[in-house]
Amino acid sequence: MARDKVVRKSGIMLVASRNDLKGMSTRLLLLFSSLLAAFAVCLSVTSLTTQSEAVDFSACCTAFGLILTTSLLSHLVGEFPRGDEHVLLRLCGTISVRSGLILLFLAVGGRSHLLHNGLIYYILAFYAIGLGTDILLTCLRLTNHSDPAPMMGQ
């Protein structure tokens, strides 16, 4: 633990080692690249199927930006605080960031012309891809850092 950085914030000790920060940046890059690939696919499909490309392009870009922002923020919120006793806090934090910001955007921009031009379908597509990627990255992180310690009571 000589190279680890220990930070105390509001009574919670956060230990961030260099390997954890490197792994987190790799996971964020994979999340970004999967959403970018989905963005490219959505743009190519909409350019082939619609005549009003400018409106669909803006709806697709808006949905991509919204989901990318909420996915990256929720993944960062899910990283801290560490420890098994804070699992519910991390889970509730990621759900509230991922869903709450999207619902806030839809509530504020509910009368936008983008909603009538397929924005909600782009949001659903990007949301599913971002959530699936985030779950996959979290499962891979947990299986790589699993502790072979004996179970309680043994």
N, C-alpha and C positions, 0 to 999 in steps of 0.2 A: 504494500500500500504506500510505498515511498513515492511513486509517481502519481498517485491519485490526488485529485483536488477535492478537498472537503469544504463544503459551503453550508453555513447554517442560516436558514431563512425561516422566520416565524416558527421556530421550535422544531423544524424538520431538517434532518441532516441529509444533504444530497452528496453522494459520492460520484464524481464523474471522472472516470479514468480515460486515458487517451484512446484506448481500444473502444470504449463505449461511444465516444464522440465520433470516431472514425466510422463505426458501425451505423450510427444514427445518420451521418451524412450520406452513407451508401444507401440506406433505406429510403431517405428522402429523394435521392437521385433516381432510384428505381420507381418510386411513386410518381415522380414528375415525368419520367420517360414513358411509363405506361399510359398516363393521361394524355401525353402529347401524341402518342400513337393513336389513341382513340380519337383525339381531335382531328388528326389527319384523315382517319377513316370516315368520320362524320362529315368533314368538309367534302371529301370526294363523293360520298353518297348523295349529299344535298346538291352538289353541282350537277350530278347526273339526273336527278329526279325533279328539280324545280326550275321554273323560269325566273322567279324573282330572287336571284342569287345574292343581291346586296342585303336584303332583309334577313335571309336565312344565314348569311355569313355573319352578320352582327349578332344574331341570336346564338349562333354556335360559339362565337368568340366570347360573348357574355357568360354563357353557361360554362365554358372551359375555364375562364378566369375565376368565376365564383367557386366552382368545385375544386379547382387547384388550390385556391386560397384556403378553403375550409378543410381540405384533406391534409395539407401541410400543417396547418395550425392544430388540427385534432391529433395528428401524429406527434407533434411536439408536446401537446398537453398530456398525451398518454405516456410520455417518457418519464415524467416527474410527478410526484415524489416516488422514489424507489422503495421497494420492500413489499413483502406479501401482505402486510397489514393495510396497505393503501390501494389494494386492487380495485375496490368498489369506487374509491375516489377517482382513480384514473379512468375507469370505465364510464362513470357518469360525466366526467369532464370531456372525454372524447365524443360521447353521444350528444352532449349539449352543444358543443362547438360545431360538430359536423351538421347536425340538424337545425340547431337554433339560428345560425347565421343564414342558412338557406331560407328558412321560414321568415326571418326578418327581412331579407331581400325581397321575397315574394310579397310580403305584406306591404312594404313601402312602395315597391314598383308594381303593384297589382293592376294599375290602369295603363300599363305600358303597352305599346304596340308590339313589343317583342313577345309578350305572352300569347298573342294571337297568331304569331308566326312560328310556332314550334319550340319556343324556349323551354317549355316544361318537359318536352320529350328529350331535348338535349340534356337538361338537368338530370333527368332520370337515368339516361344512358351513362353519363359521366359519373353520376353518384354511384351506380352499381359497379362500375369499373374501379373507381377510387376506393370504395369500401372493400371490394374483393381483394384488391392489391394490398391494402392496409392490413387486412386480416391475414393474408398470406405472409407478409413481411413480419408481422407480430408473431405468428406461429413459428416461422423459421428462426426468429430471434430467441424465442423461448426454448425451442428444441436444441439450439446451439449452446445455450447457457444453462441447460438443465443441470440440477445438482443431484449427483448420485447418492445423496445422503439417505439414510434409512428412514422409513416412514415413522410417523409418531406412534408410540405404543409398542415399538419393537425393540 
